[in-house]
Amino acid sequence: MATSGSRLDLIGFDPIHPSRRQFLKAIGLGGAAAGLGGLGAASWRAAAQGVFAAGSGPAYAAWDEWDQGSGPMTLVRAAILSANPHNSQPWRFRISTSAIDMFVVAGRNMGNMDPYRREQHIGLGASLENLLIAATAKGYDPRLIVLPDAGDATLVAHVDLNPGTVSSLELYRAIPKRHTHRAPFDTTRTLPQSTLSALDQEVADIRGAAIVWVTSAIAMRQVGQLIVEAAQAIAADREQSVDSFRWWRDSWSDIQDYKDGMTIDAAGLSPLVTALGKILPPQSREQNDQAWIQQTRDNNVKTAAAFGIVVVRDATDNAQRIAGGRLYQRLHLAAVNRGLAMQPLNQITERIDREQLLGLNPRFTHAAADLMPETGWQPLMSFRVGFPTVTALPSPRRRAEAVLL
């Protein structure tokens, strides 16, 4: 779920107040190249890279179709718009008139970024929560069974769709409005404790997971520093870096073809930097990592109004991971209805799993344990919350028809 950076090297360039000379130089049109030929080439690349078509095309059709049709298919249309790691969309669905089965697509994973498939199952839980909310909004009484078949590890959940009454309409209407916000949050606004308490109530009925809020200045600095240091450790770990970068969709054609992954449009950059990032040649993986670290340190961490940590009793248990994903998704939808924005920042837990896999010094494991309010709880995922400064753009999605068995 961690975001990646822009292709544009920002060193020495002010994206807010660029001079004409800076601008032309930044997009490769300085000096003689700034003639009609250079501008024509830039205009062609801008069109080819979707500079003027952000959030459009087949890769984004699922956001427009989310409430179309009737019956179980409508529930799948809602389910696929959930938060999920690196926009990997690790799900498939089998539908009948009275039930829906969710399956994991094992190959849709983040490799060494998620070696024990922690985040994969969190994403499945988030999708499942959207499905359940949609079911109640459409008049069903859904009955959920998580991991129903011990003999089939790919079967994540079974949902019986019994007749019921219409409810959860406010959460349902928030589904197409929920996007991950990676831009800076508004630091002039304070997040009231009463708002966090109201969010707690929204998820109080989800069993198997809980939420810990980090709001004091000292604790937030501690968590923020750990997030930045974990991001730096990921960038320095070639295997993690490579597996993360595999989900970066650099070209407009790749976005439309794959309909998944991370994009510069959803990276939370300014419109000017986003446009330049599309026009310029692609950055290397290493440059992308450095841009991501910079954005994590200077924007994401510094402007958070609070951090949240989803906790469970056993972070290795897939049922509890699914519960944690459900909790995060509902929390995010409830936050949208209160004018708030959220962004997962899972660098710490990504390094925890890496430490365990390689037998490394458990630095982040111990640091995260110190953040727990009492013994017996383990961190599952973390995120930031605050007031948005911009409208976040959607991520590409495979259409519901493409994820049916």
C-alpha positions as CSV (number, residue, x, y, z in Angstrom):
1,M,0.0,0.0,0.0
2,A,3.0,2.4,0.2
3,T,3.1,4.9,-2.6
4,S,5.9,5.4,-5.0
5,G,7.4,8.7,-6.2
6,S,7.4,10.8,-9.3
7,R,9.7,10.4,-12.3
8,L,10.7,14.0,-12.1
9,D,13.9,14.8,-10.3
10,L,12.8,17.8,-8.2
11,I,16.3,18.9,-7.1
12,G,16.9,22.5,-8.1
13,F,13.4,23.0,-9.4
14,D,10.6,24.8,-7.7
15,P,7.3,23.3,-8.9
16,I,5.2,26.0,-7.3
17,H,6.9,29.1,-8.8
18,P,9.0,28.1,-11.8
19,S,10.3,30.7,-14.1
20,R,9.7,30.2,-17.9
21,R,13.3,29.3,-18.3
22,Q,13.2,26.7,-15.4
23,F,10.0,25.3,-16.9
24,L,11.4,24.9,-20.4
25,K,14.6,23.4,-19.1
26,A,12.7,21.0,-16.8
27,I,10.7,19.6,-19.7
28,G,13.7,19.4,-22.0
29,L,12.8,22.4,-24.2
30,G,15.5,24.9,-23.2
31,G,17.5,26.9,-25.8
32,A,17.1,26.0,-29.4
33,A,15.0,23.0,-28.5
34,A,12.2,25.4,-27.5
35,G,11.2,25.9,-31.0
36,L,8.1,24.6,-32.7
37,G,9.6,21.2,-33.1
38,G,10.4,20.8,-29.4
39,L,7.0,22.1,-28.4
40,G,5.4,19.7,-30.9
41,A,7.3,16.8,-29.5
42,A,6.4,17.7,-26.0
43,S,2.7,18.1,-26.9
44,W,2.7,14.7,-28.6
45,R,4.2,13.0,-25.6
46,A,1.8,14.8,-23.3
47,A,-1.1,13.4,-25.3
48,A,0.4,9.9,-25.5
49,Q,1.0,9.8,-21.8
50,G,-2.5,10.9,-20.8
51,V,-1.5,14.3,-19.4
52,F,-4.9,15.7,-20.4
53,A,-6.9,12.5,-19.6
54,A,-6.1,11.6,-16.0
55,G,-8.7,9.2,-14.5
56,S,-10.2,8.3,-17.8
57,G,-10.2,5.4,-20.2
58,P,-11.0,1.7,-19.8
59,A,-8.7,1.5,-16.7
60,Y,-11.0,3.8,-14.8
61,A,-14.4,2.5,-16.1
62,A,-15.0,0.6,-12.8
63,W,-15.4,3.8,-10.9
64,D,-18.3,4.9,-13.2
65,E,-19.9,1.5,-13.2
66,W,-19.9,0.9,-9.5
67,D,-23.7,1.1,-8.9
68,Q,-24.9,-0.3,-12.2
69,G,-27.2,-3.3,-12.5
70,S,-28.7,-5.3,-9.8
71,G,-28.2,-8.5,-7.8
72,P,-24.9,-9.9,-6.6
73,M,-22.9,-8.4,-9.5
74,T,-23.6,-5.0,-8.1
75,L,-21.9,-6.1,-4.9
76,V,-18.8,-7.1,-6.8
77,R,-18.7,-3.8,-8.5
78,A,-18.4,-2.2,-5.1
79,A,-16.0,-4.7,-3.7
80,I,-13.3,-4.0,-6.3
81,L,-13.1,-0.3,-5.3
82,S,-11.5,-1.0,-2.0
83,A,-8.1,-0.1,-0.7
84,N,-5.5,-2.8,-1.5
85,P,-1.7,-3.1,-1.4
86,H,0.1,-1.4,-4.4
87,N,-3.3,-1.6,-6.2
88,S,-2.5,-5.3,-6.9
89,Q,-6.2,-6.3,-6.7
90,P,-5.6,-9.8,-5.4
91,W,-9.2,-11.1,-5.8
92,R,-11.6,-13.2,-7.8
93,F,-15.3,-13.8,-7.2
94,R,-17.8,-16.5,-7.9
95,I,-21.4,-15.4,-7.8
96,S,-24.8,-17.1,-7.7
97,T,-28.2,-15.7,-7.1
98,S,-27.9,-16.3,-3.3
99,A,-24.2,-16.3,-2.5
100,I,-20.7,-14.9,-3.3
101,D,-17.4,-16.6,-2.8
102,M,-14.2,-14.6,-2.7
103,F,-10.9,-16.1,-3.8
104,V,-7.3,-14.9,-3.5
105,V,-5.2,-14.7,-6.7
106,A,-1.9,-15.9,-5.2
107,G,0.2,-14.4,-8.0
108,R,-1.1,-10.9,-7.4
109,N,1.3,-10.2,-4.5
110,M,4.2,-7.8,-3.7
111,G,6.9,-10.4,-3.3
112,N,9.5,-9.4,-0.8
113,M,7.5,-6.4,0.2
114,D,4.9,-8.8,1.6
115,P,6.6,-12.1,2.1
116,Y,4.0,-13.6,4.4
117,R,1.1,-12.1,2.5
118,R,0.0,-9.9,5.4
119,E,-1.0,-7.0,3.2
120,Q,-2.6,-9.2,0.6
121,H,-5.1,-10.5,3.1
122,I,-5.6,-7.0,4.5
123,G,-6.6,-5.9,1.0
124,L,-8.9,-8.9,0.7
125,G,-10.6,-7.9,3.9
126,A,-11.0,-4.3,2.7
127,S,-12.7,-5.6,-0.5
128,L,-14.9,-7.9,1.6
129,E,-16.1,-5.0,3.7
130,N,-17.1,-3.0,0.6
131,L,-19.1,-6.1,-0.5
132,L,-20.9,-6.5,2.8
133,I,-21.7,-2.8,3.0
134,A,-23.1,-2.9,-0.6
135,A,-25.1,-6.0,0.3
136,T,-26.9,-4.3,3.2
137,A,-27.4,-1.2,1.1
138,K,-29.1,-3.4,-1.5
139,G,-31.5,-5.0,0.9
140,Y,-29.6,-8.2,1.7
141,D,-28.8,-9.7,5.1
142,P,-25.3,-11.0,4.4
143,R,-23.9,-13.9,6.5
144,L,-20.1,-14.1,6.3
145,I,-17.9,-17.1,6.8
146,V,-14.2,-16.3,6.6
147,L,-11.8,-19.1,5.4
148,P,-14.7,-21.6,5.1
149,D,-12.7,-24.5,3.6
150,A,-9.6,-25.7,5.3
151,G,-8.8,-27.8,2.2
152,D,-8.9,-24.8,-0.2
153,A,-6.5,-22.0,0.9
154,T,-7.6,-19.9,-2.1
155,L,-11.1,-19.6,-0.8
156,V,-11.1,-16.5,1.4
157,A,-14.7,-16.0,2.3
158,H,-18.3,-17.2,1.6
159,V,-21.1,-14.7,1.9
160,D,-24.7,-16.0,1.9
161,L,-27.1,-13.3,0.6
162,N,-30.3,-13.7,2.6
163,P,-33.3,-11.2,2.3
164,G,-32.9,-8.3,4.6
165,T,-33.6,-4.6,5.0
166,V,-31.8,-1.6,3.4
167,S,-29.1,-0.1,5.6
168,S,-25.6,1.3,5.6
169,L,-26.5,3.8,2.8
170,E,-24.1,6.5,4.0
171,L,-21.1,4.1,4.0
172,Y,-22.2,2.7,0.6
173,R,-22.4,6.2,-1.0
174,A,-18.9,6.9,0.2
175,I,-17.4,3.9,-1.8
176,P,-16.7,5.8,-5.1
177,K,-15.5,8.8,-3.1
178,R,-12.8,6.9,-1.2
179,H,-9.3,7.3,-2.6
180,T,-5.9,7.1,-1.0
181,H,-4.7,10.6,-0.3
182,R,-0.9,11.0,-0.8
183,A,-0.8,14.8,-1.0
184,P,0.0,17.0,2.0
185,F,-2.8,17.4,4.5
186,D,-4.0,20.7,5.9
187,T,-1.8,21.5,8.9
188,T,-4.0,24.5,10.0
189,R,-6.8,22.2,11.1
190,T,-6.9,20.2,14.3
191,L,-8.5,16.8,14.4
192,P,-10.9,16.7,17.4
193,Q,-10.8,13.8,19.7
194,S,-14.5,13.6,19.3
195,T,-14.1,12.8,15.7
196,L,-11.7,9.9,16.4
197,S,-14.2,8.6,19.0
198,A,-16.9,8.7,16.4
199,L,-14.7,6.7,14.0
200,D,-14.1,4.2,16.8
201,Q,-17.9,3.7,17.1
202,E,-18.2,3.0,13.4
203,V,-16.0,-0.1,13.6
204,A,-16.9,-1.3,17.1
205,D,-18.7,-4.3,15.9
206,I,-15.8,-5.8,13.9
207,R,-14.3,-8.6,15.9
208,G,-10.7,-9.7,15.7
209,A,-9.1,-6.2,15.2
210,A,-8.9,-2.9,16.9
211,I,-7.6,0.6,16.3
212,V,-4.9,2.6,18.2
213,W,-4.7,6.3,17.6
214,V,-1.4,8.2,17.9
215,T,-2.2,11.8,18.6
216,S,0.4,13.3,21.0
217,A,3.2,15.4,19.4
218,I,5.9,13.2,20.9
219,A,4.4,9.9,19.9
220,M,3.6,11.2,16.4
221,R,7.2,12.3,15.9
222,Q,8.4,8.9,17.0
223,V,6.0,7.0,14.7
224,G,6.8,9.4,11.8
225,Q,10.5,8.9,12.2
226,L,10.1,5.1,12.2
227,I,8.0,5.3,9.0
228,V,10.7,7.4,7.3
229,E,13.5,5.1,8.5
230,A,11.6,2.0,7.4
231,A,11.1,3.6,3.9
232,Q,14.9,4.2,3.7
233,A,15.5,0.6,4.7
234,I,13.1,-0.6,2.0
235,A,14.9,1.5,-0.6
236,A,18.3,0.1,0.5
237,D,17.0,-3.5,0.3
238,R,17.3,-4.3,-3.4
239,E,14.8,-7.2,-3.4
240,Q,12.1,-5.1,-1.7
241,S,12.8,-2.2,-3.9
242,V,12.6,-4.3,-7.1
243,D,9.3,-6.0,-6.0
244,S,7.7,-2.7,-5.1
245,F,8.8,-1.1,-8.4
246,R,7.2,-4.0,-10.3
247,W,3.8,-2.5,-9.6
248,W,4.7,1.0,-10.9
249,R,2.8,1.7,-14.1
250,D,4.9,4.2,-16.0
251,S,3.2,4.6,-19.3
252,W,-0.4,5.6,-20.1
253,S,-0.7,2.5,-22.3
254,D,0.4,0.2,-19.5
255,I,-2.2,1.8,-17.2
256,Q,-4.9,1.1,-19.7
257,D,-3.7,-2.5,-20.4
258,Y,-3.0,-3.7,-16.9
259,K,-5.6,-1.6,-15.1
260,D,-3.7,-2.0,-11.8
261,G,-0.6,-0.8,-10.0
262,M,0.6,2.6,-8.8
263,T,0.5,5.7,-11.1
264,I,1.8,9.2,-11.0
265,D,-1.7,10.6,-11.1
266,A,-2.5,9.0,-7.7
267,A,0.9,9.9,-6.2
268,G,-0.3,13.2,-4.5
269,L,2.0,15.5,-6.5
270,S,1.0,18.9,-7.7
271,P,-0.7,19.1,-11.2
272,L,2.4,20.7,-12.7
273,V,4.8,18.1,-11.3
274,T,2.4,15.4,-12.4
275,A,2.3,16.7,-15.9
276,L,6.0,17.1,-16.1
277,G,6.5,13.6,-14.7
278,K,4.5,12.2,-17.5
279,I,6.2,14.1,-20.3
280,L,9.8,13.4,-19.2
281,P,11.5,10.1,-19.8
282,P,10.9,7.5,-17.0
283,Q,13.0,7.7,-13.8
284,S,15.1,4.7,-12.7
285,R,14.0,2.6,-9.8
286,E,16.6,4.2,-7.6
287,Q,15.4,7.7,-8.5
288,N,11.8,6.6,-7.8
289,D,12.8,5.3,-4.4
290,Q,14.5,8.6,-3.4
291,A,11.4,10.6,-4.6
292,W,9.2,8.3,-2.5
293,I,11.4,8.8,0.6
294,Q,11.3,12.5,0.1
295,Q,7.5,12.6,-0.2
296,T,7.1,10.3,2.8
297,R,9.4,12.5,5.0
298,D,8.4,16.0,3.8
299,N,4.7,15.5,3.0
300,N,3.1,12.4,4.3
301,V,4.6,12.3,7.8
302,K,4.9,16.0,8.5
303,T,1.4,16.9,7.6
304,A,-0.5,14.0,9.3
305,A,-3.1,15.2,11.9
306,A,-2.9,11.8,13.6
307,F,-1.6,8.3,12.9
308,G,-3.7,5.1,13.3
309,I,-2.5,1.6,13.9
310,V,-4.7,-1.4,13.2
311,V,-3.9,-4.0,15.8
312,V,-4.7,-7.7,16.2
313,R,-3.8,-10.5,18.6
314,D,-1.8,-12.4,16.0
315,A,-0.6,-10.6,12.9
316,T,0.3,-13.9,11.2
317,D,-3.3,-15.2,11.3
318,N,-5.1,-14.7,8.0
319,A,-8.6,-14.4,9.6
320,Q,-7.4,-11.6,11.8
321,R,-5.7,-9.9,8.8
322,I,-9.0,-10.0,7.0
323,A,-10.7,-8.5,10.0
324,G,-8.1,-5.7,10.1
325,G,-8.7,-5.0,6.4
326,R,-12.4,-4.8,7.0
327,L,-11.8,-2.4,9.9
328,Y,-9.5,-0.1,7.8
329,Q,-11.9,0.0,4.9
330,R,-14.9,0.9,7.0
331,L,-12.9,3.4,8.9
332,H,-11.8,5.1,5.6
333,L,-15.4,5.2,4.3
334,A,-16.5,6.8,7.6
335,A,-13.7,9.3,7.4
336,V,-14.7,10.3,3.9
337,N,-18.2,11.1,5.2
338,R,-16.6,13.4,7.8
339,G,-14.5,15.3,5.3
340,L,-11.3,13.5,6.2
341,A,-8.6,11.8,4.1
342,M,-6.5,8.7,4.9
343,Q,-3.4,7.0,3.5
344,P,-1.9,3.7,4.5
345,L,1.8,3.9,5.6
346,N,2.9,0.3,6.0
347,Q,6.7,0.7,5.8
348,I,7.2,-0.3,9.5
349,T,5.3,-3.6,9.2
350,E,6.8,-4.3,5.8
351,R,10.2,-4.2,7.5
352,I,9.0,-6.3,10.4
353,D,8.1,-9.1,8.1
354,R,11.4,-8.7,6.2
355,E,13.3,-8.9,9.5
356,Q,11.6,-12.1,10.3
357,L,12.2,-13.6,6.9
358,L,15.9,-12.9,6.9
359,G,16.6,-13.2,10.6
360,L,17.7,-9.6,10.7
361,N,18.1,-7.5,13.9
362,P,14.5,-7.0,14.9
363,R,14.8,-3.2,15.2
364,F,11.4,-2.3,13.8
365,T,9.8,-5.3,15.4
366,H,10.8,-4.0,18.9
367,A,10.1,-0.4,18.1
368,A,6.6,-1.2,16.9
369,A,6.0,-3.4,20.0
370,D,6.8,-0.4,22.2
371,L,4.0,1.5,20.5
372,M,1.3,-1.0,21.7
373,P,-0.9,0.3,24.5
374,E,-0.8,-3.1,26.3
375,T,0.8,-6.5,25.9
376,G,-1.0,-9.0,23.7
377,W,-1.6,-6.8,20.7
378,Q,0.5,-6.7,17.5
379,P,0.6,-4.0,14.8
380,L,-1.1,-5.1,11.6
381,M,-0.9,-1.9,9.5
382,S,-0.6,1.8,10.0
383,F,-2.0,4.9,8.3
384,R,-2.2,8.7,8.6
385,V,-5.4,10.7,8.7
386,G,-6.1,14.4,8.2
387,F,-7.9,17.1,6.3
388,P,-7.3,17.0,2.5
389,T,-5.9,19.9,0.6
390,V,-6.7,18.5,-2.9
391,T,-9.1,16.0,-4.4
392,A,-7.4,12.7,-4.8
393,L,-7.6,11.0,-8.2
394,P,-8.7,7.4,-8.5
395,S,-6.4,4.4,-9.2
396,P,-7.0,2.1,-12.2
397,R,-9.2,-0.9,-11.6
398,R,-10.0,-4.1,-13.5
399,R,-13.7,-4.2,-14.2
400,A,-16.0,-6.5,-12.2
401,E,-16.5,-8.8,-15.2
402,A,-12.8,-9.4,-15.4
403,V,-12.5,-10.8,-11.9
404,L,-15.3,-13.3,-12.1
405,L,-14.7,-17.1,-12.0
